[in-house]
């Protein structure tokens, strides 16, 4: 399995990882985690919990763009150091992004988001220079 496919697998696991701070914030509320109406409970979260929810949803939103890039490269057999580095950059930036979002470091978070988003876009466009 290539580094790009491993990164795709890790990116999928980040869905669960990104939910952990949100789950913990919800579990701390009176009555604990409301598995019947979790989205209703999320509306009542404090600032930390709201940031944890936003970070989780952003992870879900960013995954398809990276997945498209990873699958474009894989389907065309484009595996190089550069492609692997882009894939790893996405994973590292997403982990940092989640941390920075929950810790409310907005400006740095935006820069890290841009890094991850750009790496995904470059992966999608990589056939332009590898054809």
Residue frames as a rotation matrix with the C-alpha (Angstrom) as fourth column:
UNK 1
0.590 0.807 0.000 0.00
0.807 -0.590 0.000 0.00
0.000 0.000 -1.000 0.00
UNK 2
-0.133 -0.655 0.744 1.39
0.616 -0.643 -0.456 3.40
0.777 0.398 0.488 -0.94
UNK 3
-0.843 -0.219 -0.490 1.97
0.523 -0.543 -0.657 6.29
-0.122 -0.810 0.573 1.45
UNK 4
-0.807 0.585 0.072 -0.88
-0.502 -0.747 0.436 8.15
0.309 0.316 0.897 -0.24
UNK 5
-0.005 0.838 -0.545 -3.30
-0.085 0.543 0.836 5.30
0.996 0.050 0.069 0.44
UNK 6
-0.350 -0.167 -0.922 -2.08
0.864 0.322 -0.386 5.06
0.361 -0.932 0.031 4.05
UNK 7
-0.991 -0.023 -0.133 -2.75
0.070 -0.930 -0.361 8.78
-0.115 -0.367 0.923 4.40
UNK 8
-0.446 0.891 -0.082 -6.22
-0.505 -0.176 0.845 8.28
0.739 0.419 0.529 2.96
UNK 9
0.031 0.395 -0.918 -6.85
0.523 0.776 0.352 5.60
0.852 -0.491 -0.182 5.59
UNK 10
-0.649 -0.339 -0.681 -5.55
0.760 -0.310 -0.571 7.87
-0.017 -0.888 0.459 8.36
UNK 11
-0.924 0.349 0.155 -7.69
-0.308 -0.921 0.238 10.74
0.226 0.172 0.959 7.06
UNK 12
-0.064 0.931 -0.358 -10.74
-0.135 0.348 0.928 8.51
0.989 0.108 0.104 7.36
UNK 13
-0.063 -0.031 -0.998 -9.76
0.873 0.482 -0.070 7.70
0.483 -0.876 -0.003 10.95
UNK 14
-0.947 -0.317 0.043 -9.53
0.269 -0.863 -0.428 11.41
0.173 -0.394 0.903 11.68
UNK 15
-0.202 0.948 0.247 -13.33
-0.237 -0.292 0.927 11.48
0.950 0.129 0.284 11.56
UNK 16
0.557 0.361 -0.748 -13.38
0.546 0.519 0.657 9.52
0.626 -0.775 0.092 14.81
UNK 17
-0.347 -0.799 -0.491 -10.37
0.927 -0.212 -0.310 11.34
0.144 -0.563 0.814 16.25
UNK 18
-0.844 0.028 0.535 -11.95
0.049 -0.990 0.130 14.73
0.534 0.135 0.835 15.53
UNK 19
0.185 0.983 0.015 -15.17
-0.061 -0.004 0.998 13.67
0.981 -0.185 0.059 17.27
UNK 20
-0.102 -0.274 -0.956 -13.39
0.819 0.523 -0.237 12.89
0.565 -0.807 0.170 20.56
UNK 21
-0.962 -0.246 -0.116 -13.17
0.266 -0.765 -0.587 16.49
0.056 -0.595 0.801 21.91
UNK 22
-0.501 0.854 0.140 -16.79
-0.615 -0.465 0.637 17.05
0.609 0.233 0.759 20.90
UNK 23
0.176 0.540 -0.823 -17.90
0.206 0.797 0.568 13.86
0.963 -0.269 0.029 22.59
UNK 24
-0.472 -0.441 -0.763 -16.04
0.819 0.100 -0.565 14.80
0.326 -0.892 0.314 25.78
UNK 25
-0.967 0.160 0.200 -17.58
-0.197 -0.963 -0.183 18.29
0.163 -0.216 0.963 25.81
UNK 26
-0.137 0.982 -0.130 -21.03
-0.576 0.028 0.817 16.80
0.806 0.187 0.562 25.41
UNK 27
0.060 0.114 -0.992 -20.44
0.493 0.861 0.128 14.12
0.868 -0.497 -0.004 28.03
UNK 28
-0.829 -0.450 -0.333 -19.52
0.513 -0.373 -0.773 16.81
0.224 -0.811 0.540 30.60
UNK 29
-0.573 0.694 0.436 -22.91
-0.526 -0.719 0.454 18.46
0.629 0.031 0.777 30.25
UNK 30
-0.540 0.484 0.688 -25.58
-0.659 0.264 -0.704 17.70
-0.523 -0.834 0.176 32.82
UNK 31
0.578 0.794 0.188 -27.22
-0.552 0.550 -0.627 14.44
-0.601 0.258 0.756 31.82
UNK 32
-0.208 -0.775 0.596 -24.17
0.075 0.595 0.800 13.26
-0.975 0.212 -0.065 29.86
UNK 33
-0.924 -0.230 -0.306 -23.98
-0.290 -0.100 0.952 12.53
-0.249 0.968 0.026 26.16
UNK 34
0.045 0.997 0.060 -27.42
-0.438 0.074 -0.896 12.57
-0.898 0.014 0.440 24.54
UNK 35
-0.850 -0.427 0.308 -27.23
0.020 0.558 0.830 9.85
-0.527 0.711 -0.465 21.92
UNK 36
-0.056 0.914 0.402 -30.91
0.831 0.267 -0.489 10.33
-0.554 0.306 -0.774 21.04
UNK 37
0.873 0.368 0.319 -30.54
0.481 -0.757 -0.443 14.00
0.079 0.540 -0.838 20.05
UNK 38
0.068 -0.947 -0.313 -26.82
0.910 -0.070 0.408 14.81
-0.408 -0.313 0.858 19.79
UNK 39
-0.481 -0.258 0.838 -27.26
0.695 -0.695 0.185 17.75
0.535 0.671 0.513 17.40
UNK 40
0.579 0.715 0.390 -29.78
0.221 -0.599 0.769 19.36
0.784 -0.359 -0.506 19.75
UNK 41
0.764 -0.363 -0.533 -27.33
0.587 0.052 0.808 18.94
-0.266 -0.930 0.253 22.60
UNK 42
-0.223 -0.925 0.309 -24.54
0.974 -0.202 0.099 20.50
-0.030 0.323 0.946 20.54
UNK 43
0.118 0.354 0.928 -26.55
0.443 -0.855 0.270 23.70
0.889 0.379 -0.257 20.26
UNK 44
0.931 0.323 0.167 -26.19
-0.021 -0.411 0.911 24.13
0.363 -0.852 -0.376 24.02
UNK 45
0.393 -0.862 -0.320 -22.43
0.902 0.430 -0.049 23.66
0.179 -0.270 0.946 24.23
UNK 46
0.633 -0.315 -0.707 -20.08
0.163 -0.839 0.519 26.29
-0.757 -0.444 -0.479 25.61
UNK 47
0.613 -0.411 -0.675 -17.39
-0.745 -0.584 -0.322 27.96
-0.262 0.700 -0.664 23.49
UNK 48
-0.495 -0.825 0.272 -14.96
-0.698 0.564 0.442 25.01
-0.518 0.029 -0.855 23.78
UNK 49
-0.271 0.473 0.838 -17.68
0.269 0.874 -0.405 22.56
-0.924 0.116 -0.364 22.77
UNK 50
0.782 0.570 -0.252 -18.80
-0.033 -0.365 -0.930 24.72
-0.623 0.736 -0.267 19.87
UNK 51
0.200 -0.798 -0.569 -15.23
-0.954 -0.290 0.071 24.92
-0.221 0.529 -0.820 18.59
UNK 52
-0.630 -0.397 0.667 -14.87
-0.335 0.914 0.227 21.14
-0.700 -0.080 -0.709 18.98
UNK 53
0.260 0.809 0.527 -18.07
0.356 0.427 -0.831 20.66
-0.898 0.404 -0.177 16.94
UNK 54
0.806 0.024 -0.591 -16.89
-0.452 -0.618 -0.643 23.08
-0.381 0.785 -0.488 14.25
UNK 55
-0.236 -0.965 -0.113 -13.49
-0.894 0.170 0.414 21.35
-0.380 0.199 -0.903 14.05
UNK 56
-0.455 0.142 0.879 -15.19
0.078 0.990 -0.120 17.97
-0.887 0.015 -0.461 13.66
UNK 57
0.612 0.765 0.197 -17.51
0.305 0.002 -0.953 19.19
-0.730 0.643 -0.232 10.92
UNK 58
0.537 -0.502 -0.678 -14.62
-0.781 -0.600 -0.175 20.87
-0.319 0.623 -0.714 9.13
UNK 59
-0.546 -0.722 0.426 -12.77
-0.516 0.690 0.508 17.55
-0.660 0.057 -0.749 9.13
UNK 60
-0.051 0.626 0.778 -15.77
0.457 0.707 -0.539 15.91
-0.888 0.328 -0.322 7.49
UNK 61
0.847 0.404 -0.345 -15.87
-0.047 -0.590 -0.806 18.71
-0.530 0.698 -0.481 4.91
UNK 62
0.232 -0.845 -0.481 -12.17
-0.889 -0.385 0.247 18.56
-0.394 0.370 -0.841 4.06
UNK 63
-0.173 -0.352 0.920 -12.00
-0.177 0.930 0.323 14.79
-0.969 -0.107 -0.223 3.60
UNK 64
0.657 0.475 0.585 -13.67
0.404 0.434 -0.805 14.53
-0.636 0.766 0.093 0.14
UNK 65
0.871 -0.377 -0.315 -11.24
-0.491 -0.646 -0.585 16.99
0.017 0.664 -0.748 -1.45
UNK 66
-0.122 -0.947 0.296 -8.22
-0.903 0.230 0.363 15.11
-0.412 -0.223 -0.883 -0.12
UNK 67
0.013 0.183 0.983 -9.78
0.019 0.983 -0.184 11.76
-1.000 0.021 0.009 -1.00
UNK 68
0.941 0.337 0.026 -10.34
0.052 -0.070 -0.996 12.94
-0.334 0.939 -0.083 -4.57
UNK 69
0.512 -0.821 -0.252 -6.70
-0.852 -0.449 -0.270 13.98
0.108 0.353 -0.929 -4.86
UNK 70
-0.273 -0.618 0.737 -5.42
-0.696 0.656 0.292 10.77
-0.664 -0.434 -0.610 -3.32
UNK 71
0.261 0.464 0.846 -7.59
0.209 0.829 -0.519 8.65
-0.943 0.312 0.119 -5.58
UNK 72
0.937 -0.037 -0.348 -6.62
-0.334 -0.390 -0.858 10.62
-0.104 0.920 -0.378 -8.70
UNK 73
0.082 -0.995 -0.047 -2.95
-0.996 -0.083 0.017 9.98
-0.021 0.046 -0.999 -7.94
UNK 74
-0.322 -0.182 0.929 -3.52
-0.421 0.906 0.032 6.33
-0.848 -0.381 -0.369 -7.07
UNK 75
0.592 0.652 0.473 -5.69
0.129 0.503 -0.855 5.57
-0.795 0.567 0.214 -10.09
UNK 76
0.925 -0.282 -0.254 -3.12
-0.344 -0.338 -0.876 7.11
0.162 0.898 -0.409 -12.43
UNK 77
0.684 -0.686 -0.249 -0.19
0.702 0.712 -0.032 5.41
0.199 -0.153 0.968 -10.70
UNK 78
0.290 -0.566 0.772 1.32
-0.070 -0.817 -0.573 8.73
0.955 0.112 -0.276 -9.65
UNK 79
0.957 -0.097 -0.272 3.43
0.284 0.144 0.948 7.92
-0.053 -0.985 0.166 -6.62
UNK 80
0.148 -0.929 0.338 6.50
0.382 -0.262 -0.886 9.97
0.912 0.260 0.316 -5.98
UNK 81
-0.589 -0.424 -0.688 8.23
0.800 -0.184 -0.572 11.64
0.116 -0.887 0.448 -3.08
UNK 82
-0.952 0.227 0.207 6.31
-0.214 -0.973 0.080 14.83
0.220 0.032 0.975 -3.89
UNK 83
-0.074 0.973 -0.219 2.91
-0.326 0.184 0.927 13.08
0.942 0.140 0.304 -3.94
UNK 84
0.072 0.034 -0.997 3.74
0.759 0.646 0.077 11.31
0.647 -0.763 0.021 -0.67
UNK 85
-0.843 -0.446 -0.300 4.87
0.535 -0.641 -0.551 14.59
0.053 -0.625 0.779 0.89
UNK 86
-0.673 0.677 0.299 1.62
-0.478 -0.705 0.524 16.29
0.565 0.210 0.798 -0.14
UNK 87
0.198 0.767 -0.610 -0.40
0.070 0.610 0.789 13.45
0.978 -0.199 0.067 1.38
UNK 88
-0.164 -0.354 -0.921 1.57
0.926 0.267 -0.268 13.59
0.341 -0.896 0.283 4.64
UNK 89
-0.965 -0.171 0.200 1.26
0.124 -0.966 -0.226 17.37
0.232 -0.193 0.953 4.68
UNK 90
-0.189 0.971 0.147 -2.51
-0.378 -0.210 0.902 17.05
0.906 0.115 0.407 4.56
UNK 91
0.350 0.324 -0.879 -2.55
0.552 0.686 0.473 14.63
0.757 -0.651 0.061 7.52
UNK 92
-0.509 -0.628 -0.589 -0.18
0.851 -0.264 -0.454 16.72
0.129 -0.732 0.668 9.63
UNK 93
-0.903 0.182 0.388 -2.06
-0.139 -0.981 0.136 19.92
0.406 0.068 0.912 8.85
UNK 94
0.059 0.992 -0.107 -5.41
-0.174 0.116 0.978 18.35
0.983 -0.039 0.180 9.75
UNK 95
0.186 -0.055 -0.981 -4.14
0.862 0.488 0.136 17.13
0.472 -0.871 0.138 13.11
UNK 96
-0.812 -0.525 -0.256 -2.67
0.584 -0.736 -0.343 20.55
-0.008 -0.428 0.904 13.84
UNK 97
-0.655 0.632 0.415 -5.85
-0.205 -0.677 0.707 22.23
0.727 0.377 0.573 12.61
UNK 98
0.294 0.799 -0.524 -8.03
0.352 0.420 0.837 20.24
0.889 -0.430 -0.158 15.01
UNK 99
-0.105 -0.432 -0.896 -5.77
0.992 0.018 -0.125 21.12
0.071 -0.902 0.427 17.92
UNK 100
-0.940 -0.337 0.051 -5.60
0.337 -0.942 -0.013 24.81
0.052 0.005 0.999 17.00
UNK 101
-0.357 0.889 0.289 -9.35
-0.083 -0.338 0.937 25.04
0.931 0.310 0.195 16.51
UNK 102
0.428 0.523 -0.737 -10.16
0.636 0.406 0.657 23.53
0.643 -0.750 -0.159 19.91
UNK 103
-0.172 -0.604 -0.778 -7.52
0.962 -0.273 -0.001 25.76
-0.212 -0.749 0.628 21.57
UNK 104
0.772 0.622 -0.131 -8.98
0.566 -0.766 -0.303 28.86
-0.289 0.160 -0.944 19.85
UNK 105
-0.222 -0.872 -0.435 -5.82
0.160 -0.473 0.866 29.90
-0.962 0.123 0.245 17.99
UNK 106
0.607 0.784 0.134 -7.73
0.237 -0.017 -0.971 31.26
-0.759 0.621 -0.196 15.02
UNK 107
0.612 -0.376 -0.696 -5.06
-0.731 -0.604 -0.318 33.00
-0.301 0.703 -0.644 12.92
UNK 108
-0.527 -0.840 0.128 -2.59
-0.753 0.531 0.389 30.12
-0.395 0.109 -0.912 13.05
UNK 109
-0.197 0.568 0.799 -5.47
0.157 0.823 -0.546 27.69
-0.968 0.017 -0.251 12.47
UNK 110
0.774 0.535 -0.339 -6.34
-0.193 -0.310 -0.931 29.49
-0.603 0.786 -0.137 9.23
UNK 111
0.121 -0.826 -0.551 -2.75
-0.985 -0.167 0.033 29.21
-0.119 0.539 -0.834 7.95
UNK 112
-0.707 -0.366 0.606 -2.65
-0.389 0.916 0.099 25.51
-0.591 -0.166 -0.790 8.77
UNK 113
0.256 0.876 0.410 -6.02
0.143 0.385 -0.912 24.99
-0.956 0.292 -0.027 7.07
UNK 114
0.695 -0.029 -0.719 -4.69
-0.638 -0.486 -0.597 26.71
-0.332 0.874 -0.356 3.95
UNK 115
-0.407 -0.911 -0.061 -1.69
-0.878 0.373 0.299 24.39
-0.250 0.175 -0.952 3.92
UNK 116
-0.570 0.250 0.783 -3.88
0.040 0.960 -0.278 21.28
-0.821 -0.127 -0.557 4.07
UNK 117
0.544 0.837 -0.060 -6.36
0.051 -0.104 -0.993 22.60
-0.838 0.537 -0.099 1.51
UNK 118
0.399 -0.484 -0.779 -3.58
-0.882 -0.434 -0.183 23.56
-0.250 0.760 -0.600 -0.88
UNK 119
-0.674 -0.676 0.298 -1.97
-0.583 0.735 0.348 20.13
-0.454 0.060 -0.889 -0.60
UNK 120
-0.136 0.717 0.684 -5.32
0.297 0.688 -0.662 18.54
-0.945 0.113 -0.307 -1.53
UNK 121
0.759 0.440 -0.479 -5.74
-0.250 -0.483 -0.839 20.83
-0.601 0.757 -0.257 -4.54
UNK 122
-0.027 -0.857 -0.515 -2.20
-0.973 -0.095 0.210 20.13
-0.229 0.507 -0.831 -5.74
UNK 123
-0.641 -0.129 0.757 -2.86
-0.129 0.990 0.059 16.39
-0.756 -0.060 -0.651 -5.48
UNK 124
0.387 0.867 0.314 -5.95
0.296 0.206 -0.933 16.78
-0.873 0.454 -0.177 -7.67
UNK 125
0.844 -0.058 -0.534 -3.99
-0.454 -0.607 -0.652 18.84
-0.286 0.793 -0.538 -10.20
UNK 126
0.058 -0.946 0.319 -0.91
-0.432 0.264 0.862 16.62
-0.900 -0.188 -0.394 -10.15
UNK 127
0.276 0.010 0.961 -1.72
0.678 0.707 -0.202 14.88
-0.681 0.707 0.189 -13.47
UNK 128
0.982 0.115 -0.148 -1.10
-0.006 -0.770 -0.639 18.23
-0.187 0.628 -0.755 -15.18
UNK 129
0.391 -0.908 -0.151 2.65
-0.920 -0.384 -0.074 17.93
0.010 0.168 -0.986 -14.69
UNK 130
-0.348 -0.511 0.786 2.93
-0.533 0.798 0.282 14.14
-0.771 -0.321 -0.549 -14.42
UNK 131
0.688 0.686 0.237 1.37
-0.183 0.480 -0.858 13.24
-0.702 0.547 0.455 -17.76
